[in-house]
Amino acid sequence: MAAAVTAACGGADAGRAGGDSTAGGTAAAATANGTTGAPAMSRDRRRTLVFLGTSLTAGLGLEPEQAFPVLLQQKVDSAGLPFEIVNAGVSGETSAGALRRTDWLLRQPIDVLVLETGANDGLRALNIDSTKANIQSIISRVLAVKPATRILLVQMEAPPNLGTRYTSRFRAMFPDLARENDITLLPFLLEGVAGERSLNQGDGIHPTAEGSQRVADHLWPALERELRAASPPPL
């Protein structure tokens, strides 16, 4: 099966999303194609898995094929699961920027949405209630337009230098949103990678190629369960 990871960017709104402390307004633009040992599957049986995220999803500072969504596509294909991953990661984007892009993304098919947002809100110490409201609006909008979409929310963390009160409230926001919307919470994206100098680029924030592989390996067990549940029944 061809492993294709298609990058999507959000037009003018994405460009206005603003830069974080690492990169400003750069959209993911990588398409990786390869061949795996997975059996061939007709195109009309393929489903679409969209990663709506920040520079962490876009793979800032990495070669296109090293971004973790591309690595996850390889795992998807090897497992024989009928999903094509769309990398809609945009560098520098806050949850407000992700919300502005949502209607644009909803113009394309989305069977499963992995929502990785809030990291740049945390870096800027933005108001947590506002961040939560933005993420809630994304979830509500997706389900209003495409109610069959399976939404997976990625746990994120705020920098510890912001203090215990802020970081605790920020951390709790994600399970609260998952519970309130009856959606799946995926584990912290950078578990085992954040804070590890050898696994991060010079900015100390974005994973190296090895770090990106660890992110993919870490997410895969939970993601695989969700994709198997969302897969169409065999013919």
C-alpha positions as CSV (number, residue, x, y, z in Angstrom):
1,M,0.0,0.0,0.0
2,A,1.3,3.5,-0.7
3,A,1.9,5.3,2.5
4,A,0.9,8.9,1.8
5,V,0.9,11.7,4.3
6,T,-0.6,14.8,2.8
7,A,0.1,18.1,4.3
8,A,-2.6,20.7,4.6
9,C,-2.4,24.4,5.5
10,G,-5.1,26.8,6.3
11,G,-4.9,29.6,3.9
12,A,-5.0,33.2,5.2
13,D,-6.2,32.4,8.7
14,A,-3.4,30.0,9.2
15,G,-0.9,32.7,8.2
16,R,-2.4,35.1,10.7
17,A,-2.3,32.5,13.6
18,G,0.9,34.2,14.9
19,G,4.3,32.8,15.8
20,D,5.2,31.1,19.0
21,S,8.7,31.4,20.6
22,T,10.0,28.9,18.1
23,A,8.6,29.6,14.7
24,G,6.0,31.9,13.3
25,G,3.1,31.0,11.0
26,T,4.8,28.2,9.0
27,A,2.5,25.6,7.6
28,A,3.4,22.0,7.2
29,A,4.1,21.3,3.5
30,A,5.5,17.8,3.3
31,T,4.1,14.9,1.4
32,A,5.8,11.6,1.9
33,N,5.2,8.5,-0.3
34,G,6.6,5.1,0.3
35,T,5.8,1.4,-0.1
36,T,5.1,-0.9,2.8
37,G,4.3,-4.6,3.0
38,A,0.7,-3.9,3.7
39,P,-1.8,-5.5,1.4
40,A,-3.4,-3.3,-1.4
41,M,-6.7,-1.6,-0.6
42,S,-9.1,0.1,-2.9
43,R,-9.1,3.9,-2.6
44,D,-12.8,4.0,-1.8
45,R,-12.1,1.9,1.3
46,R,-9.6,4.4,2.6
47,R,-10.6,6.7,5.4
48,T,-9.1,10.1,6.3
49,L,-7.3,10.8,9.6
50,V,-6.5,14.5,10.1
51,F,-3.9,15.7,12.5
52,L,-4.8,19.3,13.4
53,G,-1.9,20.6,15.3
54,T,1.1,23.0,15.8
55,S,4.7,22.9,14.8
56,L,5.1,19.7,16.8
57,T,2.7,18.0,14.3
58,A,4.1,19.9,11.3
59,G,7.6,18.6,12.1
60,L,9.4,21.9,12.4
61,G,13.1,21.5,11.8
62,L,12.8,18.0,10.5
63,E,12.8,16.5,7.1
64,P,9.3,15.9,5.8
65,E,9.5,12.2,6.2
66,Q,10.6,12.5,9.9
67,A,7.4,14.3,11.1
68,F,5.6,11.9,13.5
69,P,2.4,11.8,11.4
70,V,4.5,10.4,8.5
71,L,5.9,7.8,10.9
72,L,2.4,6.9,12.1
73,Q,1.3,6.5,8.5
74,Q,3.9,3.8,8.1
75,K,2.6,2.1,11.2
76,V,-1.0,2.4,9.9
77,D,0.0,0.8,6.6
78,S,2.0,-2.0,8.2
79,A,-1.1,-2.8,10.3
80,G,-3.3,-2.9,7.2
81,L,-5.6,-0.2,8.5
82,P,-7.5,1.8,5.9
83,F,-6.5,5.3,6.8
84,E,-4.7,8.1,5.0
85,I,-3.1,10.7,7.3
86,V,-3.4,14.4,6.5
87,N,-0.9,16.5,8.4
88,A,-2.6,19.8,9.1
89,G,0.1,21.1,11.4
90,V,0.9,24.8,11.4
91,S,3.8,26.3,13.2
92,G,3.1,29.0,15.7
93,E,-0.6,28.4,16.0
94,T,-2.6,28.9,19.1
95,S,-5.9,27.3,19.8
96,A,-7.6,30.4,18.4
97,G,-5.7,29.9,15.2
98,A,-6.8,26.3,15.1
99,L,-10.4,27.4,15.6
100,R,-10.1,29.8,12.7
101,R,-8.9,27.0,10.4
102,T,-11.6,24.5,11.4
103,D,-14.2,25.5,8.8
104,W,-11.6,25.3,6.1
105,L,-10.5,21.8,7.2
106,L,-14.1,20.6,7.3
107,R,-14.4,21.1,3.6
108,Q,-12.5,17.8,3.2
109,P,-13.4,14.3,4.4
110,I,-12.5,13.7,8.0
111,D,-13.3,10.3,9.6
112,V,-10.9,10.7,12.5
113,L,-9.6,14.0,13.9
114,V,-6.5,14.1,16.2
115,L,-6.5,17.5,17.9
116,E,-3.1,18.6,19.1
117,T,-3.5,22.2,20.2
118,G,-2.8,24.4,23.2
119,A,0.9,24.1,23.4
120,N,1.5,27.6,22.1
121,D,-1.2,28.9,24.4
122,G,0.7,27.4,27.3
123,L,4.1,28.9,26.1
124,R,2.4,32.3,26.1
125,A,0.6,31.7,29.4
126,L,-2.7,32.6,27.8
127,N,-5.9,32.5,29.7
128,I,-6.8,28.9,30.3
129,D,-10.6,29.5,30.2
130,S,-10.1,31.1,26.7
131,T,-8.0,28.2,25.5
132,K,-10.6,25.7,26.8
133,A,-13.4,27.7,25.1
134,N,-11.5,27.6,21.8
135,I,-10.9,23.9,21.9
136,Q,-14.5,23.3,22.9
137,S,-15.6,25.4,19.9
138,I,-13.4,23.2,17.6
139,I,-15.0,20.0,18.9
140,S,-18.5,21.4,18.7
141,R,-18.0,22.7,15.2
142,V,-16.6,19.4,13.9
143,L,-19.4,17.4,15.5
144,A,-22.0,19.8,14.2
145,V,-20.8,19.6,10.6
146,K,-19.5,16.0,10.6
147,P,-21.2,14.2,13.5
148,A,-19.7,10.8,12.7
149,T,-16.2,12.1,13.1
150,R,-14.2,10.3,15.9
151,I,-12.2,13.0,17.8
152,L,-9.1,12.2,19.7
153,L,-7.7,15.0,21.9
154,V,-4.0,15.0,22.7
155,Q,-2.9,15.8,26.2
156,M,-0.5,18.7,26.3
157,E,1.4,20.3,29.2
158,A,2.4,23.9,30.1
159,P,6.0,24.8,30.9
160,P,6.7,24.3,34.6
161,N,8.2,27.8,35.1
162,L,4.6,29.1,34.8
163,G,3.9,27.9,38.3
164,T,1.9,25.0,39.9
165,R,-1.5,26.7,39.7
166,Y,-1.3,27.5,36.0
167,T,0.3,24.2,35.0
168,S,-2.2,22.1,37.0
169,R,-5.2,23.9,35.6
170,F,-3.7,23.6,32.1
171,R,-3.1,19.9,32.5
172,A,-6.7,19.3,33.9
173,M,-8.2,21.1,30.9
174,F,-7.7,18.2,28.5
175,P,-9.3,15.4,30.5
176,D,-12.1,17.7,31.4
177,L,-12.8,18.4,27.7
178,A,-12.6,14.7,26.9
179,R,-15.0,13.8,29.6
180,E,-17.4,16.6,28.9
181,N,-17.6,15.7,25.2
182,D,-17.3,11.9,25.5
183,I,-14.2,11.8,23.3
184,T,-10.9,10.0,23.7
185,L,-7.9,11.5,25.4
186,L,-4.6,10.5,23.9
187,P,-1.5,10.5,26.2
188,F,0.8,13.5,26.5
189,L,2.4,14.0,23.2
190,L,6.0,14.5,24.4
191,E,6.1,11.9,27.1
192,G,9.7,10.7,27.5
193,V,10.9,13.4,25.0
194,A,10.2,16.7,26.7
195,G,13.2,17.9,28.7
196,E,15.5,15.3,27.2
197,R,18.3,17.3,25.6
198,S,19.4,14.5,23.2
199,L,15.9,14.1,21.9
200,N,15.2,17.8,21.2
201,Q,16.6,20.3,18.7
202,G,18.5,23.3,19.9
203,D,15.4,25.2,20.9
204,G,14.7,22.6,23.6
205,I,11.1,22.3,22.4
206,H,10.9,20.5,19.1
207,P,11.9,16.9,18.8
208,T,14.9,15.6,16.8
209,A,14.3,12.8,14.3
210,E,14.9,10.3,17.1
211,G,12.5,12.2,19.4
212,S,9.9,12.3,16.7
213,Q,10.1,8.5,16.3
214,R,9.6,8.2,20.1
215,V,6.5,10.4,19.8
216,A,5.1,8.1,17.1
217,D,5.9,5.0,19.1
218,H,4.3,6.5,22.2
219,L,1.1,7.5,20.5
220,W,0.7,4.4,18.4
221,P,-0.9,1.9,20.9
222,A,-3.7,4.2,21.8
223,L,-4.1,5.4,18.2
224,E,-4.2,1.9,16.8
225,R,-7.0,1.0,19.2
226,E,-9.1,3.9,18.0
227,L,-8.4,3.3,14.3
228,R,-9.4,-0.4,14.6
229,A,-12.6,0.7,16.2
230,A,-13.2,3.2,13.5
231,S,-12.3,0.9,10.6
232,P,-15.1,-0.3,8.2
233,P,-16.1,-3.9,8.6
234,P,-14.3,-6.3,6.3
235,L,-16.0,-7.1,2.9
